[in-house]
Amino acid sequence: MKTKRLALIFFILAANLAFGTTNVSNTLVLVGIAPEFLNISIPSSQISIETDLSSENPFNAWNIVVSSSTSWSIIIESKNSGFLVNCYNPEEKILYEFALGSLSKNFETLQDIWISNAQSPTPKSGLELPLIIILRSKDPNLTQGVYSDLLTICINQF
């Protein structure tokens, strides 16, 4: 009887091993990375404004195109604190202000670093922002010459 029970248990175990189902599972993790994109496009590195200072008309300097996959802001800094400075006589200056597309509601000065409000991601094709300059100095004693400033335009992504 014991041998019959052992034989039966052995048979059941052997049948389970031979015909039984075993569960084997593996896990596959798929990871895709979508890289962030960030681009600022300025059509040229220099603009020229020819004026006699009597005009109050704004001047469309450039169209800046920003492309960003995350939130961003623009930072603009003027080397001469928002003045065009005479290259031969640095005491002679022309105050100017700017507007940057939908980021500025009014003309802004550059006496300090200007930082836009945080903006939402742009379409991949970019967001076009016209940079408008207006001259504010009306000093009739300014001498003829070349007046310049250097703007540093950065995009901050966060």
OpenMM code with the backbone's topology and positions (N, CA, C; nanometers):
from openmm import Vec3, app, unit

residues = "MET LYS THR LYS ARG LEU ALA LEU ILE PHE PHE ILE LEU ALA ALA ASN LEU ALA PHE GLY THR THR ASN VAL SER ASN THR LEU VAL LEU VAL GLY ILE ALA PRO GLU PHE LEU ASN ILE SER ILE PRO SER SER GLN ILE SER ILE GLU THR ASP LEU SER SER GLU ASN PRO PHE ASN ALA TRP ASN ILE VAL VAL SER SER SER THR SER TRP SER ILE ILE ILE GLU SER LYS ASN SER GLY PHE LEU VAL ASN CYS TYR ASN PRO GLU GLU LYS ILE LEU TYR GLU PHE ALA LEU GLY SER LEU SER LYS ASN PHE GLU THR LEU GLN ASP ILE TRP ILE SER ASN ALA GLN SER PRO THR PRO LYS SER GLY LEU GLU LEU PRO LEU ILE ILE ILE LEU ARG SER LYS ASP PRO ASN LEU THR GLN GLY VAL TYR SER ASP LEU LEU THR ILE CYS ILE ASN GLN PHE".split()
positions = [
    Vec3(0.0823, -0.1173, 0.0000),
    Vec3(0.0000, 0.0000, 0.0000),
    Vec3(0.0871, 0.1241, 0.0000),
    Vec3(0.1965, 0.1148, 0.0788),
    Vec3(0.2872, 0.2277, 0.0831),
    Vec3(0.3544, 0.2454, -0.0529),
    Vec3(0.3916, 0.1379, -0.1144),
    Vec3(0.4553, 0.1470, -0.2438),
    Vec3(0.3584, 0.1999, -0.3493),
    Vec3(0.2281, 0.1612, -0.3364),
    Vec3(0.1307, 0.2127, -0.4317),
    Vec3(0.1135, 0.3634, -0.4123),
    Vec3(0.1135, 0.4093, -0.2847),
    Vec3(0.1001, 0.5533, -0.2589),
    Vec3(0.2229, 0.6280, -0.3113),
    Vec3(0.3410, 0.5745, -0.2855),
    Vec3(0.4635, 0.6383, -0.3331),
    Vec3(0.4656, 0.6420, -0.4856),
    Vec3(0.4204, 0.5324, -0.5450),
    Vec3(0.4181, 0.5259, -0.6905),
    Vec3(0.3191, 0.6287, -0.7449),
    Vec3(0.2039, 0.6431, -0.6781),
    Vec3(0.1027, 0.7395, -0.7205),
    Vec3(0.1552, 0.8822, -0.7057),
    Vec3(0.2177, 0.9132, -0.5954),
    Vec3(0.2732, 1.0478, -0.5727),
    Vec3(0.3816, 1.0751, -0.6765),
    Vec3(0.4691, 0.9742, -0.6991),
    Vec3(0.5746, 0.9890, -0.7966),
    Vec3(0.5164, 1.0145, -0.9353),
    Vec3(0.4111, 0.9389, -0.9696),
    Vec3(0.3448, 0.9538, -1.0981),
    Vec3(0.2840, 1.0929, -1.1136),
    Vec3(0.2197, 1.1435, -1.0087),
    Vec3(0.1570, 1.2764, -1.0144),
    Vec3(0.2645, 1.3844, -1.0310),
    Vec3(0.3728, 1.3711, -0.9568),
    Vec3(0.4822, 1.4673, -0.9687),
    Vec3(0.5441, 1.4633, -1.1077),
    Vec3(0.5660, 1.3439, -1.1580),
    Vec3(0.6255, 1.3290, -1.2902),
    Vec3(0.5324, 1.3854, -1.3975),
    Vec3(0.4034, 1.3635, -1.3829),
    Vec3(0.3067, 1.4154, -1.4798),
    Vec3(0.3047, 1.5682, -1.4764),
    Vec3(0.3095, 1.6237, -1.3555),
    Vec3(0.3119, 1.7704, -1.3443),
    Vec3(0.4372, 1.8295, -1.4067),
    Vec3(0.5487, 1.7620, -1.3849),
    Vec3(0.6726, 1.8123, -1.4435),
    Vec3(0.6708, 1.7996, -1.5950),
    Vec3(0.6171, 1.6900, -1.6452),
    Vec3(0.6181, 1.6662, -1.7886),
    Vec3(0.5114, 1.7471, -1.8608),
    Vec3(0.3916, 1.7514, -1.8045),
    Vec3(0.2786, 1.8127, -1.8754),
    Vec3(0.2257, 1.9379, -1.8057),
    Vec3(0.2787, 1.9679, -1.6914),
    Vec3(0.2267, 2.0810, -1.6142),
    Vec3(0.2627, 2.2139, -1.6792),
    Vec3(0.1911, 2.3125, -1.6431),
    Vec3(0.2185, 2.4448, -1.6977),
    Vec3(0.3112, 2.5183, -1.6030),
    Vec3(0.4027, 2.5836, -1.6608),
    Vec3(0.4911, 2.6670, -1.5801),
    Vec3(0.4770, 2.8096, -1.6303),
    Vec3(0.4762, 2.8991, -1.5405),
    Vec3(0.4643, 3.0405, -1.5762),
    Vec3(0.6014, 3.1048, -1.5726),
    Vec3(0.6417, 3.1540, -1.6871),
    Vec3(0.7668, 3.2278, -1.6972),
    Vec3(0.7305, 3.3649, -1.7515),
    Vec3(0.7783, 3.4667, -1.6864),
    Vec3(0.7478, 3.6008, -1.7363),
    Vec3(0.8740, 3.6864, -1.7344),
    Vec3(0.8769, 3.7754, -1.8248),
    Vec3(0.9837, 3.8742, -1.8335),
    Vec3(0.9200, 4.0108, -1.8439),
    Vec3(0.9909, 4.1094, -1.8026),
    Vec3(0.9425, 4.2468, -1.8124),
    Vec3(1.0320, 4.3215, -1.9094),
    Vec3(0.9709, 4.3939, -1.9985),
    Vec3(1.0440, 4.4742, -2.0952),
    Vec3(1.0082, 4.6194, -2.0693),
    Vec3(1.1065, 4.7010, -2.0442),
    Vec3(1.0843, 4.8424, -2.0211),
    Vec3(1.1298, 4.9179, -2.1451),
    Vec3(1.0392, 4.9907, -2.2040),
    Vec3(1.0718, 5.0728, -2.3203),
    Vec3(1.0869, 5.2173, -2.2743),
    Vec3(1.1954, 5.2788, -2.3104),
    Vec3(1.2204, 5.4172, -2.2725),
    Vec3(1.2484, 5.4964, -2.3989),
    Vec3(1.1775, 5.6042, -2.4149),
    Vec3(1.2037, 5.6945, -2.5264),
    Vec3(1.2417, 5.8300, -2.4710),
    Vec3(1.3382, 5.8923, -2.5302),
    Vec3(1.3825, 6.0228, -2.4841),
    Vec3(1.3527, 6.1238, -2.5944),
    Vec3(1.2762, 6.2254, -2.5593),
    Vec3(1.2508, 6.3350, -2.6516),
    Vec3(1.3371, 6.4513, -2.6046),
    Vec3(1.4408, 6.4823, -2.6784),
    Vec3(1.5321, 6.5866, -2.6326),
    Vec3(1.4641, 6.7239, -2.6323),
    Vec3(1.5058, 6.8078, -2.5370),
    Vec3(1.4565, 6.9444, -2.5342),
    Vec3(1.5178, 7.0178, -2.6515),
    Vec3(1.4467, 7.1172, -2.7022),
    Vec3(1.5068, 7.1994, -2.8055),
    Vec3(1.4987, 7.3446, -2.7612),
    Vec3(1.5995, 7.4183, -2.8014),
    Vec3(1.6106, 7.5587, -2.7656),
    Vec3(1.6880, 7.6277, -2.8760),
    Vec3(1.6320, 7.7345, -2.9294),
    Vec3(1.6994, 7.8058, -3.0369),
    Vec3(1.6544, 7.9516, -3.0359),
    Vec3(1.7484, 8.0392, -3.0589),
    Vec3(1.7158, 8.1797, -3.0810),
    Vec3(1.7826, 8.2190, -3.2113),
    Vec3(1.7082, 8.2803, -3.2990),
    Vec3(1.7593, 8.3162, -3.4299),
    Vec3(1.7492, 8.4669, -3.4479),
    Vec3(1.8639, 8.5285, -3.4770),
    Vec3(1.8695, 8.6719, -3.5047),
    Vec3(1.9305, 8.6858, -3.6435),
    Vec3(1.8633, 8.7569, -3.7339),
    Vec3(1.9066, 8.7557, -3.8734),
    Vec3(2.0447, 8.8151, -3.9016),
    Vec3(2.0918, 8.9090, -3.8223),
    Vec3(2.2256, 8.9642, -3.8458),
    Vec3(2.2839, 9.0112, -3.7137),
    Vec3(2.4123, 9.0359, -3.7145),
    Vec3(2.4772, 9.0759, -3.5900),
    Vec3(2.4870, 9.2274, -3.5769),
    Vec3(2.4438, 9.3004, -3.6785),
    Vec3(2.4543, 9.4457, -3.6728),
    Vec3(2.3371, 9.5081, -3.7456),
    Vec3(2.2864, 9.6169, -3.6895),
    Vec3(2.1845, 9.6951, -3.7595),
    Vec3(2.2340, 9.8385, -3.7687),
    Vec3(2.1867, 9.9093, -3.8670),
    Vec3(2.2221, 10.0498, -3.8845),
    Vec3(2.0949, 10.1313, -3.8855),
    Vec3(2.0965, 10.2389, -3.8101),
    Vec3(1.9837, 10.3325, -3.8078),
    Vec3(2.0387, 10.4663, -3.8545),
    Vec3(1.9870, 10.5148, -3.9647),
    Vec3(2.0270, 10.6470, -4.0115),
    Vec3(1.9124, 10.7413, -3.9832),
    Vec3(1.9421, 10.8484, -3.9060),
    Vec3(1.8376, 10.9396, -3.8655),
    Vec3(1.8956, 11.0771, -3.8380),
    Vec3(1.8101, 11.1761, -3.8395),
    Vec3(1.8525, 11.3117, -3.8013),
    Vec3(1.7989, 11.3476, -3.6623),
    Vec3(1.7476, 11.2485, -3.5907),
    Vec3(1.6924, 11.2607, -3.4555),
    Vec3(1.5629, 11.3400, -3.4482),
    Vec3(1.5124, 11.3913, -3.5603),
    Vec3(1.3852, 11.4635, -3.5553),
    Vec3(1.2673, 11.3667, -3.5656),
    Vec3(1.2938, 11.2463, -3.6112),
    Vec3(1.1883, 11.1477, -3.6289),
    Vec3(1.1533, 11.0813, -3.4960),
    Vec3(1.0255, 11.0620, -3.4746),
    Vec3(0.9792, 10.9904, -3.3554),
    Vec3(0.9282, 10.8517, -3.3931),
    Vec3(0.9556, 10.8113, -3.5150),
    Vec3(0.9063, 10.6833, -3.5620),
    Vec3(0.9914, 10.5682, -3.5088),
    Vec3(0.9267, 10.4638, -3.4599),
    Vec3(1.0015, 10.3439, -3.4190),
    Vec3(1.0656, 10.2771, -3.5397),
    Vec3(1.1744, 10.2095, -3.5172),
    Vec3(1.2497, 10.1429, -3.6223),
    Vec3(1.2471, 9.9929, -3.5963),
    Vec3(1.2005, 9.9146, -3.6956),
    Vec3(1.1975, 9.7694, -3.6810),
    Vec3(1.3382, 9.7159, -3.7074),
    Vec3(1.4080, 9.6797, -3.5989),
    Vec3(1.5470, 9.6382, -3.6103),
    Vec3(1.5596, 9.4970, -3.6664),
    Vec3(1.4937, 9.4010, -3.6048),
    Vec3(1.5032, 9.2605, -3.6439),
    Vec3(1.3747, 9.1897, -3.6058),
    Vec3(1.3634, 9.0697, -3.6575),
    Vec3(1.2651, 8.9752, -3.6075),
    Vec3(1.3435, 8.8617, -3.5433),
    Vec3(1.3318, 8.8500, -3.4135),
    Vec3(1.3975, 8.7438, -3.3388),
    Vec3(1.3015, 8.6255, -3.3354),
    Vec3(1.3514, 8.5060, -3.3624),
    Vec3(1.2676, 8.3860, -3.3593),
    Vec3(1.3172, 8.2962, -3.2464),
    Vec3(1.2261, 8.2633, -3.1549),
    Vec3(1.2583, 8.1776, -3.0413),
    Vec3(1.1854, 8.0446, -3.0584),
    Vec3(1.2585, 7.9345, -3.0387),
    Vec3(1.2002, 7.8001, -3.0385),
    Vec3(1.2425, 7.7321, -2.9091),
    Vec3(1.1444, 7.6887, -2.8308),
    Vec3(1.1760, 7.6224, -2.7042),
    Vec3(1.0699, 7.5178, -2.6724),
    Vec3(1.1164, 7.4021, -2.6272),
    Vec3(1.0237, 7.2934, -2.5927),
    Vec3(0.9760, 7.3028, -2.4479),
    Vec3(1.0345, 7.3935, -2.3703),
    Vec3(0.9922, 7.4127, -2.2315),
    Vec3(0.9714, 7.5617, -2.2066),
    Vec3(0.9353, 7.5967, -2.0849),
    Vec3(0.9173, 7.7369, -2.0500),
    Vec3(1.0494, 7.8122, -2.0675),
    Vec3(1.0403, 7.9403, -2.0997),
    Vec3(1.1596, 8.0186, -2.1310),
    Vec3(1.1357, 8.1655, -2.1020),
    Vec3(1.2425, 8.2399, -2.0986),
    Vec3(1.2355, 8.3860, -2.0929),
    Vec3(1.3551, 8.4405, -2.1702),
    Vec3(1.3467, 8.5677, -2.2072),
    Vec3(1.4566, 8.6337, -2.2775),
    Vec3(1.5179, 8.7367, -2.1845),
    Vec3(1.6493, 8.7454, -2.1916),
    Vec3(1.7250, 8.8426, -2.1134),
    Vec3(1.7997, 8.9306, -2.2135),
    Vec3(1.7868, 9.0626, -2.1971),
    Vec3(1.8581, 9.1558, -2.2846),
    Vec3(1.9401, 9.2492, -2.1971),
    Vec3(2.0665, 9.2625, -2.2348),
    Vec3(2.1568, 9.3500, -2.1607),
    Vec3(2.2257, 9.4442, -2.2592),
    Vec3(2.2356, 9.5703, -2.2198),
    Vec3(2.3002, 9.6718, -2.3012),
    Vec3(2.4356, 9.7064, -2.2410),
    Vec3(2.5380, 9.7068, -2.3234),
    Vec3(2.6723, 9.7433, -2.2760),
    Vec3(2.6745, 9.8878, -2.2263),
    Vec3(2.5968, 9.9751, -2.2914),
    Vec3(2.5977, 10.1182, -2.2592),
    Vec3(2.4709, 10.1629, -2.1874),
    Vec3(2.4060, 10.0703, -2.1169),
    Vec3(2.2863, 10.1010, -2.0354),
    Vec3(2.1758, 10.1697, -2.1132),
    Vec3(2.1548, 10.1274, -2.2365),
    Vec3(2.0441, 10.1794, -2.3160),
    Vec3(2.0756, 10.3088, -2.3890),
    Vec3(2.2017, 10.3370, -2.4105),
    Vec3(2.2422, 10.4554, -2.4856),
    Vec3(2.3259, 10.4126, -2.6054),
    Vec3(2.3044, 10.4806, -2.7181),
    Vec3(2.3968, 10.4734, -2.8298),
    Vec3(2.5049, 10.5766, -2.7991),
    Vec3(2.6302, 10.5345, -2.7969),
    Vec3(2.7412, 10.6211, -2.7559),
    Vec3(2.8260, 10.6550, -2.8775),
    Vec3(2.8607, 10.7840, -2.8885),
    Vec3(2.9449, 10.8295, -2.9978),
    Vec3(3.0806, 10.7595, -2.9884),
    Vec3(3.1218, 10.6969, -3.0982),
    Vec3(3.2467, 10.6195, -3.0983),
    Vec3(3.3700, 10.7066, -3.0765),
    Vec3(3.3635, 10.8364, -3.1114),
    Vec3(3.4796, 10.9249, -3.0971),
    Vec3(3.4697, 11.0166, -2.9758),
    Vec3(3.3497, 11.0366, -2.9262),
    Vec3(3.3303, 11.1205, -2.8082),
    Vec3(3.2281, 11.0516, -2.7167),
    Vec3(3.2746, 10.9657, -2.6240),
    Vec3(3.1845, 10.8865, -2.5407),
    Vec3(3.0916, 10.9685, -2.4493),
    Vec3(3.1146, 11.0978, -2.4409),
    Vec3(3.0251, 11.1831, -2.3615),
    Vec3(2.8936, 11.2096, -2.4348),
    Vec3(2.8937, 11.1935, -2.5648),
    Vec3(2.7733, 11.2160, -2.6440),
    Vec3(2.6965, 11.0850, -2.6550),
    Vec3(2.5710, 11.0899, -2.6102),
    Vec3(2.4892, 10.9691, -2.6047),
    Vec3(2.3480, 10.9970, -2.6546),
    Vec3(2.2890, 10.8927, -2.7112),
    Vec3(2.1492, 10.8987, -2.7552),
    Vec3(2.0730, 10.7909, -2.6793),
    Vec3(1.9761, 10.8314, -2.5994),
    Vec3(1.8926, 10.7351, -2.5264),
    Vec3(1.7990, 10.6658, -2.6259),
    Vec3(1.7834, 10.5360, -2.6116),
    Vec3(1.6863, 10.4631, -2.6927),
    Vec3(1.6087, 10.3679, -2.6039),
    Vec3(1.4933, 10.3265, -2.6531),
    Vec3(1.4092, 10.2275, -2.5865),
    Vec3(1.3727, 10.1216, -2.6888),
    Vec3(1.3227, 10.0089, -2.6393),
    Vec3(1.2894, 9.8991, -2.7299),
    Vec3(1.1578, 9.8354, -2.6872),
    Vec3(1.0990, 9.7633, -2.7802),
    Vec3(0.9842, 9.6760, -2.7537),
    Vec3(1.0153, 9.5438, -2.8232),
    Vec3(0.9757, 9.4355, -2.7612),
    Vec3(1.0039, 9.3027, -2.8167),
    Vec3(0.8740, 9.2252, -2.8326),
    Vec3(0.8121, 9.2427, -2.9481),
    Vec3(0.6906, 9.1694, -2.9832),
    Vec3(0.5875, 9.1680, -2.8725),
    Vec3(0.5295, 9.0514, -2.8510),
    Vec3(0.4244, 9.0354, -2.7496),
    Vec3(0.4809, 9.0327, -2.6082),
    Vec3(0.6144, 9.0352, -2.5929),
    Vec3(0.6739, 9.0290, -2.4593),
    Vec3(0.6761, 9.1647, -2.3894),
    Vec3(0.6606, 9.2731, -2.4654),
    Vec3(0.6578, 9.4062, -2.4034),
    Vec3(0.5291, 9.4771, -2.4412),
    Vec3(0.4672, 9.5339, -2.3432),
    Vec3(0.3434, 9.6089, -2.3678),
    Vec3(0.3756, 9.7536, -2.4065),
    Vec3(0.4868, 9.8052, -2.3564),
    Vec3(0.5315, 9.9417, -2.3842),
    Vec3(0.6781, 9.9365, -2.4229),
    Vec3(0.7304, 10.0517, -2.4609),
    Vec3(0.8741, 10.0597, -2.4851),
    Vec3(0.9461, 10.0515, -2.3514),
    Vec3(1.0575, 9.9806, -2.3512),
    Vec3(1.1350, 9.9524, -2.2294),
    Vec3(1.2723, 10.0171, -2.2410),
    Vec3(1.3295, 10.0532, -2.1262),
    Vec3(1.4673, 10.1022, -2.1257),
    Vec3(1.5611, 9.9859, -2.0961),
    Vec3(1.6863, 10.0090, -2.1218),
    Vec3(1.7878, 9.9080, -2.0920),
    Vec3(1.8907, 9.9620, -1.9932),
    Vec3(1.8450, 10.0514, -1.9053),
    Vec3(1.9360, 10.1022, -1.8031),
    Vec3(1.9787, 9.9899, -1.7095),
    Vec3(1.8931, 9.8911, -1.6933),
    Vec3(1.9249, 9.7685, -1.6203),
    Vec3(1.8998, 9.6509, -1.7136),
    Vec3(1.9435, 9.5352, -1.6742),
    Vec3(1.9157, 9.4136, -1.7520),
    Vec3(1.7641, 9.3942, -1.7586),
    Vec3(1.7144, 9.3655, -1.8773),
    Vec3(1.5707, 9.3421, -1.8955),
    Vec3(1.5467, 9.1925, -1.9072),
    Vec3(1.4501, 9.1435, -1.8307),
    Vec3(1.4132, 9.0018, -1.8338),
    Vec3(1.2633, 8.9920, -1.8597),
    Vec3(1.2269, 8.9159, -1.9598),
    Vec3(1.0845, 8.8983, -1.9905),
    Vec3(1.0191, 8.8101, -1.8849),
    Vec3(0.8886, 8.8132, -1.8819),
    Vec3(0.8150, 8.7176, -1.7990),
    Vec3(0.8346, 8.5776, -1.8565),
    Vec3(0.8092, 8.4771, -1.7740),
    Vec3(0.8183, 8.3386, -1.8200),
    Vec3(0.7157, 8.3154, -1.9309),
    Vec3(0.7582, 8.2438, -2.0326),
    Vec3(0.6734, 8.2145, -2.1477),
    Vec3(0.6551, 8.0639, -2.1596),
    Vec3(0.5435, 8.0245, -2.2179),
    Vec3(0.5176, 7.8815, -2.2377),
    Vec3(0.5954, 7.8310, -2.3594),
    Vec3(0.6080, 7.6991, -2.3736),
    Vec3(0.6801, 7.6444, -2.4897),
    Vec3(0.6243, 7.6979, -2.6213),
    Vec3(0.7104, 7.7059, -2.7193),
    Vec3(0.6712, 7.7580, -2.8511),
    Vec3(0.6441, 7.6417, -2.9461),
    Vec3(0.5797, 7.6696, -3.0579),
    Vec3(0.5738, 7.5666, -3.1618),
    Vec3(0.7157, 7.5380, -3.2123),
    Vec3(0.7378, 7.4225, -3.2708),
    Vec3(0.8713, 7.3905, -3.3234),
    Vec3(0.9167, 7.4914, -3.4272),
    Vec3(0.8229, 7.5469, -3.5016),
    Vec3(0.8580, 7.6466, -3.6028),
    Vec3(0.9040, 7.7777, -3.5398),
    Vec3(0.8758, 7.7963, -3.4110),
    Vec3(0.9247, 7.9142, -3.3397),
    Vec3(0.8205, 8.0232, -3.3237),
    Vec3(0.8541, 8.1190, -3.2399),
    Vec3(0.7715, 8.2370, -3.2144),
    Vec3(0.8501, 8.3578, -3.2616),
    Vec3(0.7925, 8.4329, -3.3546),
    Vec3(0.8611, 8.5496, -3.4105),
    Vec3(0.8318, 8.6720, -3.3251),
    Vec3(0.9388, 8.7408, -3.2839),
    Vec3(0.9272, 8.8591, -3.1986),
    Vec3(1.0000, 8.9758, -3.2651),
    Vec3(0.9262, 9.0743, -3.3171),
    Vec3(0.9940, 9.1892, -3.3771),
    Vec3(1.0582, 9.2761, -3.2680),
    Vec3(1.1837, 9.3137, -3.2889),
    Vec3(1.2544, 9.4042, -3.1992),
    Vec3(1.2430, 9.5446, -3.2579),
    Vec3(1.1734, 9.6316, -3.1863),
    Vec3(1.1481, 9.7684, -3.2312),
    Vec3(1.2319, 9.8636, -3.1449),
    Vec3(1.3016, 9.9558, -3.2089),
    Vec3(1.3851, 10.0547, -3.1408),
    Vec3(1.3263, 10.1934, -3.1664),
    Vec3(1.3245, 10.2765, -3.0632),
    Vec3(1.2855, 10.4168, -3.0794),
    Vec3(1.3906, 10.5028, -3.0096),
    Vec3(1.4342, 10.6073, -3.0803),
    Vec3(1.5328, 10.6993, -3.0246),
    Vec3(1.4600, 10.8049, -2.9430),
    Vec3(1.5100, 10.8325, -2.8225),
    Vec3(1.4429, 10.9261, -2.7317),
    Vec3(1.5190, 11.0568, -2.7131),
    Vec3(1.6497, 11.0587, -2.7371),
    Vec3(1.7276, 11.1818, -2.7197),
    Vec3(1.6978, 11.2774, -2.8343),
    Vec3(1.6768, 11.4004, -2.8016),
    Vec3(1.6509, 11.5024, -2.9033),
    Vec3(1.7476, 11.6199, -2.8858),
    Vec3(1.8697, 11.5909, -2.8431),
    Vec3(1.9697, 11.6940, -2.8192),
    Vec3(2.0193, 11.7492, -2.9522),
    Vec3(1.9922, 11.8759, -2.9812),
    Vec3(2.0355, 11.9334, -3.1095),
    Vec3(2.1864, 11.9557, -3.1167),
    Vec3(2.2562, 11.9432, -3.0040),
    Vec3(2.4006, 11.9678, -3.0020),
    Vec3(2.4834, 11.8425, -3.0288),
    Vec3(2.4211, 11.7316, -3.0547),
    Vec3(2.4964, 11.6099, -3.0847),
    Vec3(2.5723, 11.6270, -3.2151),
    Vec3(2.6945, 11.5789, -3.2158),
    Vec3(2.7737, 11.5896, -3.3376),
    Vec3(2.7444, 11.4718, -3.4294),
    Vec3(2.7721, 11.4954, -3.5541),
    Vec3(2.7553, 11.3894, -3.6524),
    Vec3(2.8579, 11.2808, -3.6225),
    Vec3(2.8177, 11.1564, -3.6413),
    Vec3(2.9118, 11.0480, -3.6180),
    Vec3(2.8421, 10.9147, -3.6034),
    Vec3(2.9198, 10.8179, -3.5647),
    Vec3(2.8685, 10.6829, -3.5451),
    Vec3(2.8452, 10.6629, -3.3960),
    Vec3(2.7228, 10.6249, -3.3620),
    Vec3(2.6842, 10.5969, -3.2245),
    Vec3(2.6510, 10.4484, -3.2165),
    Vec3(2.6973, 10.3827, -3.1119),
    Vec3(2.6732, 10.2384, -3.1077),
    Vec3(2.6476, 10.1903, -2.9654),
    Vec3(2.5924, 10.0723, -2.9593),
    Vec3(2.5727, 9.9992, -2.8350),
    Vec3(2.5828, 9.8515, -2.8705),
    Vec3(2.6096, 9.7709, -2.7707),
    Vec3(2.6179, 9.6273, -2.7897),
    Vec3(2.5103, 9.5625, -2.7033),
    Vec3(2.4200, 9.4895, -2.7678),
    Vec3(2.3152, 9.4174, -2.6951),
    Vec3(2.3527, 9.2711, -2.6858),
    Vec3(2.3361, 9.2158, -2.5668),
    Vec3(2.3511, 9.0722, -2.5476),
    Vec3(2.2109, 9.0171, -2.5235),
    Vec3(2.1702, 8.9249, -2.6081),
    Vec3(2.0357, 8.8670, -2.5997),
    Vec3(2.0523, 8.7184, -2.5681),
    Vec3(1.9977, 8.6784, -2.4545),
    Vec3(2.0064, 8.5387, -2.4110),
    Vec3(1.8659, 8.4819, -2.3933),
    Vec3(1.8555, 8.3534, -2.4100),
    Vec3(1.7300, 8.2849, -2.3805),
    Vec3(1.7555, 8.1895, -2.2646),
    Vec3(1.6676, 8.1948, -2.1684),
    Vec3(1.6786, 8.1141, -2.0478),
    Vec3(1.5677, 8.0098, -2.0512),
    Vec3(1.6031, 7.8855, -2.0434),
    Vec3(1.5052, 7.7764, -2.0485),
    Vec3(1.4957, 7.7119, -1.9112),
    Vec3(1.3740, 7.6879, -1.8659),
    Vec3(1.3559, 7.6249, -1.7342),
    Vec3(1.2355, 7.5343, -1.7345),
] * unit.nanometer
topology = app.Topology()
chain = topology.addChain("A")
for resn in residues:
    res = topology.addResidue(resn, chain)
    for name in ("N", "CA", "C"):
        topology.addAtom(name, app.Element.getBySymbol(name[0]), res)
